[in-house]
């Protein structure tokens, strides 16, 4: 674990506060995409959730209400900010007018996946993470960025090796299963049985709202 001085910690908090202020100003201007960018670099999960709710209701399709929060939660986790990821997810799912009561979210598999993923991050159990990624493949395939986000999350919170470069499948979805069969046997806790997810590709409006892949978007914020 890297050691940070008091000055560095205060500087980091000031930077996150500045991002929050910028996010709120841009939100008032209805510049949702740029507001979202700055919320992701703040610790204001509640504010991010409220902005995404408005963004979803005004600009998105009702059938894709889960996509707005999925991007945010996965990217918060890629930025090692699990506390804000929890806050944003809880606020969004409890306050959005078109989201079913939960958890669990039996009618919205992607939300159920995010809920269980956040629980798995807290336990750090690799077996749980792997089972989730297997069971919720239809939901994960809804956005090609999700696989890369989950590779990164696996490295940060579950000790997964970085993806292999070269021909053939690599990373979490290529060679993870063979390397963790032993750890899966150690995890006895049951996971909720997921509902069948829709594999339909997102519509153009929600796809256009999606941010760039994590390498381009979060490189400057990651250690």
Residue frames relative to the residue before (quaternion, step in Angstrom):
aa qw qx qy qz dx dy dz
X 1.0000 0.0000 0.0000 0.0000 0.00 0.00 0.00
X 0.4172 -0.7081 0.5035 0.2663 3.60 -0.78 0.93
X 0.3497 -0.7290 0.5503 0.2085 3.55 -1.12 0.69
X 0.1214 -0.7950 0.5926 0.0451 3.55 -0.86 0.99
X 0.4221 -0.6938 0.5253 0.2541 3.55 -0.98 0.89
X 0.6744 -0.4808 0.3644 0.4256 3.55 -1.30 0.27
X 0.6312 0.5377 -0.3340 0.4482 3.57 1.03 -0.77
X 0.6670 0.5021 -0.3047 0.4584 3.58 0.94 -0.90
X 0.6385 0.5224 -0.3276 0.4605 3.59 1.03 -0.78
X 0.6656 0.4948 -0.3016 0.4703 3.58 0.94 -0.89
X 0.6296 0.5315 -0.3267 0.4629 3.55 1.06 -0.77
X 0.6476 0.5194 -0.3110 0.4628 3.57 1.03 -0.82
X 0.6509 0.5069 -0.3106 0.4722 3.58 1.00 -0.82
X 0.6429 0.5176 -0.3246 0.4620 3.58 0.99 -0.81
X 0.6443 0.5242 -0.3189 0.4564 3.57 1.02 -0.80
X 0.6598 0.4976 -0.3028 0.4747 3.57 1.00 -0.83
X 0.6246 0.5315 -0.3330 0.4654 3.58 1.07 -0.71
X 0.6357 0.5223 -0.3238 0.4672 3.57 1.01 -0.81
X 0.6381 0.5158 -0.3224 0.4720 3.59 0.98 -0.82
X 0.6332 0.5312 -0.3324 0.4544 3.58 1.02 -0.78
X 0.6548 0.5086 -0.3134 0.4630 3.59 0.91 -0.89
X 0.6574 0.5035 -0.3077 0.4687 3.58 0.93 -0.88
X 0.6363 0.5370 -0.3238 0.4494 3.57 1.01 -0.84
X 0.6712 0.5025 -0.2964 0.4573 3.59 0.94 -0.88
X 0.6426 0.5159 -0.3210 0.4667 3.58 1.00 -0.82
X 0.6807 0.4846 -0.2847 0.4698 3.57 0.89 -0.94
X 0.6044 0.5486 -0.3472 0.4618 3.58 1.10 -0.66
X 0.6450 0.5175 -0.3190 0.4631 3.59 0.95 -0.85
X 0.6846 0.4575 -0.2689 0.4997 3.57 1.15 -0.64
X 0.4349 -0.7185 0.4271 0.3350 3.59 1.35 0.04
X 0.4178 0.6534 -0.4968 0.3895 3.55 1.16 0.68
X 0.1280 -0.8706 0.4706 0.0639 3.53 0.51 1.26
X 0.6513 0.5397 -0.3335 0.4164 3.59 0.90 -0.86
X 0.7086 0.4314 -0.2681 0.4897 3.59 0.85 -0.92
X 0.5927 0.5557 -0.3615 0.4574 3.58 1.10 -0.66
X 0.6464 0.5319 -0.3062 0.4532 3.54 0.96 -0.90
X 0.6086 0.5665 -0.3388 0.4403 3.58 1.01 -0.85
X 0.7305 0.4245 -0.2441 0.4759 3.57 0.83 -0.97
X 0.5910 0.5504 -0.3792 0.4516 3.62 1.05 -0.60
X 0.6451 0.5361 -0.3281 0.4346 3.60 0.99 -0.78
X 0.7143 0.4040 -0.2462 0.5156 3.59 1.20 -0.42
X 0.5973 0.5101 -0.3664 0.4988 3.54 1.29 0.39
X 0.4663 -0.6429 0.5107 0.3293 3.56 -1.31 -0.17
X 0.4825 0.6778 -0.4158 0.3672 3.59 1.28 0.34
X 0.0996 -0.8309 0.5469 0.0255 3.58 0.24 1.25
X 0.6265 0.5392 -0.3320 0.4544 3.57 1.03 -0.77
X 0.6733 0.4920 -0.2949 0.4664 3.57 0.89 -0.93
X 0.6301 0.5304 -0.3265 0.4638 3.55 1.00 -0.82
X 0.6554 0.5174 -0.3065 0.4569 3.58 0.93 -0.91
X 0.6645 0.5060 -0.3083 0.4554 3.59 0.90 -0.89
X 0.6479 0.5058 -0.3175 0.4729 3.57 1.01 -0.81
X 0.6745 0.4981 -0.2986 0.4559 3.59 0.94 -0.89
X 0.5915 0.5508 -0.3663 0.4610 3.58 1.10 -0.62
X 0.6731 0.4822 -0.2929 0.4781 3.58 0.87 -0.95
X 0.6344 0.5380 -0.3145 0.4574 3.57 0.99 -0.90
X 0.6732 0.5067 -0.2837 0.4577 3.56 0.92 -0.98
X 0.6940 0.4851 -0.2819 0.4512 3.57 0.84 -0.99
X 0.7508 0.4235 -0.2231 0.4552 3.59 0.90 -0.90
X 0.8194 0.2736 -0.1038 0.4928 3.57 0.97 -0.82
X 0.7257 0.4682 -0.2482 0.4388 3.59 1.12 -0.49
X 0.5337 -0.5734 0.5046 0.3629 3.51 -1.40 -0.01
X 0.5712 -0.6193 0.4173 0.3407 3.55 -1.01 0.78
X 0.6490 0.5379 -0.3143 0.4367 3.58 1.07 -0.73
X 0.7367 0.3822 -0.2168 0.5141 3.58 1.24 -0.31
X 0.2191 0.8130 -0.5098 0.1765 3.55 1.18 0.57
X 0.6530 0.5378 -0.3122 0.4323 3.61 1.09 -0.65
X 0.5984 0.6045 -0.3654 0.3782 3.59 1.11 -0.60
X 0.6185 0.5757 -0.3544 0.4005 3.59 1.01 -0.74
X 0.7362 0.3945 -0.2362 0.4966 3.59 0.87 -0.90
X 0.5722 0.6031 -0.3926 0.3934 3.61 1.10 -0.56
X 0.6488 0.5120 -0.3230 0.4611 3.58 0.88 -0.90
X 0.6781 0.5058 -0.3004 0.4406 3.57 0.87 -0.94
X 0.6693 0.5008 -0.3115 0.4519 3.61 0.83 -0.94
X 0.6850 0.4846 -0.2974 0.4555 3.59 0.82 -0.95
X 0.6885 0.4692 -0.2966 0.4668 3.59 0.96 -0.76
X 0.5790 0.5407 -0.3801 0.4774 3.61 1.09 -0.55
X 0.6668 0.4952 -0.3047 0.4662 3.59 0.94 -0.85
X 0.6241 0.5269 -0.3365 0.4687 3.59 1.05 -0.71
X 0.6927 0.4338 -0.2546 0.5168 3.56 1.19 -0.58
X 0.5045 -0.6912 0.3838 0.3470 3.59 1.34 0.32
X 0.5305 0.6298 -0.3969 0.4055 3.58 1.20 0.39
X 0.0128 -0.8530 0.5215 -0.0142 3.56 0.54 1.16
X 0.5914 0.5782 -0.3720 0.4213 3.62 1.07 -0.59
X 0.6975 0.4432 -0.2709 0.4937 3.57 0.90 -0.90
X 0.5800 0.5646 -0.3730 0.4535 3.59 1.11 -0.58
X 0.6397 0.5154 -0.3083 0.4798 3.59 0.98 -0.88
X 0.6823 0.5016 -0.2954 0.4423 3.57 0.82 -1.01
X 0.6678 0.5008 -0.3040 0.4592 3.58 0.89 -0.90
X 0.6670 0.5036 -0.3065 0.4555 3.58 0.90 -0.91
X 0.6687 0.5092 -0.3057 0.4474 3.59 0.86 -0.92
X 0.6827 0.4828 -0.2903 0.4653 3.57 0.90 -0.94
X 0.6655 0.5138 -0.3118 0.4425 3.59 0.88 -0.90
X 0.7290 0.4446 -0.2558 0.4532 3.59 0.77 -1.00
X 0.6921 0.4682 -0.2891 0.4671 3.59 1.10 -0.54
X 0.7721 0.3764 -0.1777 0.4802 3.59 1.13 -0.61
X 0.5550 0.6084 -0.4128 0.3891 3.62 1.14 -0.32
X 0.4584 -0.7253 0.4378 0.2686 3.63 -0.72 0.99
X 0.7430 0.4015 -0.2226 0.4870 3.60 1.16 -0.45
X 0.5642 0.5685 -0.3961 0.4490 3.59 1.24 0.33
X 0.4885 -0.6730 0.4775 0.2837 3.55 -0.89 0.97
X 0.5869 -0.5611 0.4412 0.3823 3.56 -1.24 0.42
X 0.2339 0.7567 -0.5811 0.1872 3.53 -0.95 0.86
X 0.5864 0.0063 -0.7519 -0.3012 1.47 -2.48 -0.27
X 0.5573 -0.1326 -0.8101 -0.1245 1.44 -2.44 0.78
X 0.3902 -0.6937 0.5597 0.2309 3.53 -1.38 0.29
X 0.1460 -0.8614 0.4821 0.0652 3.54 0.36 1.27
X 0.7226 0.4282 -0.2463 0.4835 3.58 1.12 -0.59
X 0.7422 0.3142 -0.1875 0.5614 3.58 1.28 -0.16
X 0.2397 -0.8367 0.4734 0.1357 3.60 0.23 1.26
X 0.6385 0.5336 -0.3511 0.4292 3.60 0.95 -0.75
X 0.6429 0.4968 -0.3265 0.4831 3.61 1.01 -0.73
X 0.6277 0.5253 -0.3386 0.4641 3.57 1.02 -0.73
X 0.6252 0.5361 -0.3268 0.4637 3.57 1.04 -0.80
X 0.6689 0.4986 -0.3060 0.4586 3.59 0.88 -0.91
X 0.6290 0.5362 -0.3293 0.4565 3.58 0.98 -0.82
X 0.7059 0.4472 -0.2621 0.4827 3.58 0.85 -0.97
X 0.6036 0.5538 -0.3557 0.4499 3.59 1.10 -0.62
X 0.6543 0.5049 -0.3146 0.4669 3.59 0.95 -0.85
X 0.6299 0.5106 -0.3307 0.4829 3.59 1.07 -0.69
X 0.6551 0.5150 -0.3116 0.4566 3.59 0.97 -0.84
X 0.6104 0.5477 -0.3458 0.4559 3.58 1.05 -0.74
X 0.6482 0.5213 -0.3200 0.4535 3.59 1.00 -0.77
X 0.7157 0.4320 -0.2603 0.4831 3.60 0.99 -0.78
X 0.2997 -0.7795 0.4953 0.2394 3.57 1.12 -0.66
X 0.4485 0.7043 -0.4468 0.3214 3.59 1.22 0.30
X 0.4073 -0.7475 0.4809 0.2100 3.52 -0.54 1.24
X 0.6186 0.5650 -0.3463 0.4222 3.58 1.02 -0.75
X 0.6469 0.5116 -0.3174 0.4680 3.57 0.97 -0.83
X 0.6434 0.5333 -0.3122 0.4519 3.55 0.95 -0.91
X 0.6766 0.5018 -0.2907 0.4537 3.56 0.91 -0.92
X 0.6473 0.5164 -0.3191 0.4609 3.58 0.93 -0.89
X 0.6382 0.5327 -0.3270 0.4495 3.57 0.96 -0.86
X 0.6885 0.4833 -0.2866 0.4585 3.56 0.87 -0.96
X 0.6285 0.5136 -0.3331 0.4798 3.60 1.15 -0.52
X 0.7292 0.4720 -0.2499 0.4278 3.55 0.74 -1.12
X 0.7731 0.3575 -0.1789 0.4924 3.57 1.04 -0.75
X 0.1858 0.8184 -0.5217 0.1531 3.59 1.10 0.62
X 0.6350 0.5228 -0.3680 0.4337 3.68 0.84 -0.72
X 0.6687 0.4790 -0.3018 0.4820 3.60 1.01 -0.75
X 0.6523 0.5261 -0.3125 0.4473 3.57 0.96 -0.87
X 0.6691 0.5157 -0.2991 0.4437 3.58 1.05 -0.73
X 0.4876 0.6775 -0.4375 0.3344 3.62 1.19 -0.13
X 0.7778 0.1123 -0.0788 0.6134 3.60 1.17 -0.45
X 0.4374 -0.7266 0.4584 0.2656 3.62 -0.63 1.05
X 0.5829 0.5879 -0.3796 0.4129 3.61 1.16 -0.40
X 0.5636 0.6443 -0.3928 0.3361 3.60 1.07 -0.65
X 0.6281 0.5485 -0.3483 0.4282 3.59 0.96 -0.79
X 0.6781 0.4789 -0.2934 0.4740 3.57 0.94 -0.86
X 0.6164 0.5280 -0.3482 0.4690 3.59 1.00 -0.74
X 0.6943 0.4796 -0.2839 0.4553 3.59 0.87 -0.94
X 0.5634 0.5593 -0.3876 0.4685 3.60 1.11 -0.52
X 0.6867 0.4847 -0.2764 0.4660 3.56 0.90 -0.99
X 0.6443 0.5150 -0.3147 0.4696 3.59 0.97 -0.86
X 0.6300 0.5376 -0.3286 0.4539 3.57 1.03 -0.77
X 0.6536 0.5077 -0.3081 0.4693 3.57 1.02 -0.78
X 0.7084 0.4894 -0.2684 0.4320 3.57 0.88 -0.99
X 0.8333 0.2721 -0.0970 0.4715 3.57 0.73 -1.09
X 0.7941 0.3096 -0.1523 0.5004 3.61 1.14 -0.44
X 0.5161 -0.6931 0.3945 0.3124 3.58 1.22 0.19
X 0.3318 0.7430 -0.5127 0.2738 3.58 1.14 0.53
X 0.4972 -0.6527 0.4821 0.3071 3.58 -1.02 0.78
X 0.5907 -0.5709 0.4210 0.3847 3.60 -1.11 0.58
X 0.6278 -0.5504 0.3856 0.3927 3.59 -1.15 0.55
X 0.4491 -0.6636 0.5287 0.2798 3.54 -1.12 0.71
X 0.3023 -0.7382 0.5750 0.1818 3.52 -1.05 0.80
X 0.5633 0.5825 -0.4394 0.3876 3.55 -0.94 0.84
X 0.7329 -0.4167 0.2888 0.4537 3.59 -1.29 -0.09
X 0.7463 0.3771 -0.2950 0.4624 3.52 -1.19 0.61
X 0.6476 -0.5319 0.3709 0.4002 3.57 -1.25 0.30
X 0.0497 -0.7991 0.5990 0.0115 3.55 -1.06 0.74
X 0.6937 0.4858 -0.3336 0.4141 3.53 -1.30 -0.14
X 0.8372 -0.2263 0.1615 0.4709 3.49 -1.34 -0.38
X 0.7707 0.3836 -0.1973 0.4689 3.58 0.79 -0.99
X 0.6544 0.5166 -0.3326 0.4408 3.61 1.19 -0.06
X 0.8543 0.0494 0.0232 0.5169 3.56 0.69 -1.06
X 0.3968 0.7466 -0.4682 0.2568 3.60 1.22 0.13
X 0.6358 0.5778 -0.3523 0.3712 3.58 0.85 -0.90
X 0.6963 0.4818 -0.2935 0.4438 3.57 0.87 -0.89
X 0.7016 0.4867 -0.2753 0.4416 3.58 1.12 -0.57
X 0.7843 0.3477 -0.1757 0.4828 3.61 1.14 -0.35
X 0.3062 0.7732 -0.5153 0.2072 3.59 1.16 0.28
X 0.6367 0.5358 -0.3359 0.4411 3.56 1.03 -0.71
X 0.6805 0.4906 -0.3037 0.4517 3.58 0.91 -0.87
X 0.5941 0.5754 -0.3675 0.4253 3.57 1.11 -0.59
X 0.6456 0.5342 -0.3243 0.4389 3.58 1.04 -0.74
X 0.6438 0.5393 -0.3218 0.4372 3.58 1.17 -0.54
X 0.6748 0.4861 -0.2904 0.4734 3.58 1.16 -0.50
X 0.1271 -0.8479 0.5139 0.0298 3.56 -0.21 1.30
X 0.5277 0.6576 -0.4163 0.3402 3.57 1.20 -0.39
X 0.4349 -0.7007 0.5049 0.2548 3.55 -1.02 0.85
X 0.2476 -0.7280 0.6183 0.1625 3.52 -1.24 0.62
X 0.5755 -0.5909 0.4294 0.3677 3.56 -1.08 0.67
X 0.4596 -0.6635 0.5164 0.2861 3.54 -1.05 0.77
X 0.3485 -0.7757 0.4821 0.2106 3.61 -0.57 1.07
X 0.4829 -0.6163 0.5319 0.3225 3.49 -1.31 0.38
X 0.5990 -0.5462 0.4283 0.3994 3.55 -1.25 0.33
X 0.2485 -0.7920 0.5433 0.1257 3.59 -0.71 1.09
X 0.4955 -0.6315 0.5070 0.3141 3.50 -1.23 0.49
X 0.2611 -0.7744 0.5568 0.1486 3.59 -0.90 0.89
X 0.3698 0.7417 -0.4879 0.2741 3.59 1.23 0.22
X 0.4903 -0.6684 0.4739 0.2972 3.57 -0.92 0.91
X 0.5742 -0.5956 0.4255 0.3667 3.60 -1.08 0.64
X 0.5222 -0.6223 0.4773 0.3349 3.55 -1.16 0.58
X 0.7170 -0.4886 0.2883 0.4051 3.53 -1.26 0.43
X 0.6458 0.5476 -0.3435 0.4064 3.60 0.91 -0.83
X 0.7025 0.4354 -0.2744 0.4915 3.58 0.85 -0.91
X 0.6297 0.5351 -0.3441 0.4457 3.58 1.01 -0.74
X 0.6470 0.5200 -0.3234 0.4543 3.56 1.01 -0.76
X 0.6580 0.5137 -0.3082 0.4562 3.57 1.13 -0.60
X 0.5329 0.6448 -0.4062 0.3676 3.58 1.24 -0.35
X 0.4361 -0.7047 0.4955 0.2601 3.59 -0.98 0.85
X 0.6619 -0.4904 0.3648 0.4338 3.61 -1.25 0.13
X 0.6794 -0.4768 0.3436 0.4393 3.61 -1.23 0.31
X 0.6816 -0.5472 0.2998 0.3823 3.58 -1.14 0.61
X 0.6017 0.5706 -0.3883 0.4021 3.62 0.97 -0.65
X 0.7095 0.4451 -0.2639 0.4784 3.56 0.94 -0.87
X 0.7347 0.4768 -0.2358 0.4210 3.55 1.01 -0.84
X 0.8382 0.2481 -0.0902 0.4771 3.58 0.87 -0.87
X 0.3416 0.7770 -0.4865 0.2072 3.59 1.22 0.06
X 0.6918 0.4986 -0.2911 0.4337 3.56 0.90 -0.91
X 0.7059 0.4693 -0.2662 0.4590 3.60 1.15 -0.46
X 0.6466 0.5241 -0.3250 0.4491 3.57 1.22 -0.35
X 0.5443 -0.6129 0.4570 0.3452 3.54 -1.15 0.61
